[in-house]
Amino acid sequence: MKEKKIREIIDKIVPYLNSDGGNLEFIKLEDDIVYIKLTGACGWYHNKNETIKYGILESIQSECPEITDVINVDI
């Protein structure tokens, strides 16, 4: 249930990233940590950690406050 909600939140964020040439892929949810992969322009953006913390994490925590972190993985 929690993963479904997180995927729904991510689906709302993706169009904003797409408008700047980026994208976001959900990888997994484990121990209240969301693992994602930023791609496109977001993948090499020098401030991607700020995007993750102040954009993606805050958006997810607004609806799922139990989420403690969002981690970008390089696969």
N, C-alpha and C positions, 0 to 999 in steps of 0.2 A: 504494500500500500504506500509506504513512504517513497519507494523508488518511483512509483507511478507519479506521485505528486512532484517529485524533483524533475522527472522527465517533462512534465507539463510546464513547469517554471522555465526550464531550459528552452523549451519550444517557444516561449514568449520572448526570450532573450536573443535567440538566434537571428531574427530579422534585423535587429540593430547592428549586430556584428557583420551580417551579410552586407549591409549598406556601406560599410567601410572596407569591404573586401575580405572579411574574416569569416570564420565559422567555428563552431563548437560542437564537439562530440562527447556524449555521455559515455564513460567507460564502465564505472561501477560505483556502488555504494557499499562501504565497508566500515563498520565501527563508527557510524555517524560522520564519516568523511566521504565527500564526493570526489571522485576521480574523473577528470575530464581531459580532453585533448583539444587545445586551441590550434587551428589550422589557418591557412591563408595568411592574410596580413596580420592577424592576431598572433600567429605562431612565432613571428620574428619581431614583433613590436617590442621596443625597448622598455615600455611601461606595462608589459602584460601582467606583472604581479599586482599592480594597482588595479587593473581591469578585473582581475580575479577577486581581489579583496573587497574593493569598493563597489563593484558592479555585480559580479556573479554571486559571491558569497552573501552579500547583503540582500540581494533579491531572493535567494533561496532561504536565508534565515528569516525573512519577513513572513514566510508561510510555514517554515519548518525550523523553528528556533533551536531544536536539538542538534542540528548540523553544526559541527565544530570547525570544519575547515573544507576548503576546496583546493585540490592539488592538481596542477597540470602535469600530465605525464608525457614524455617524449617516447613514442613507440616507433 
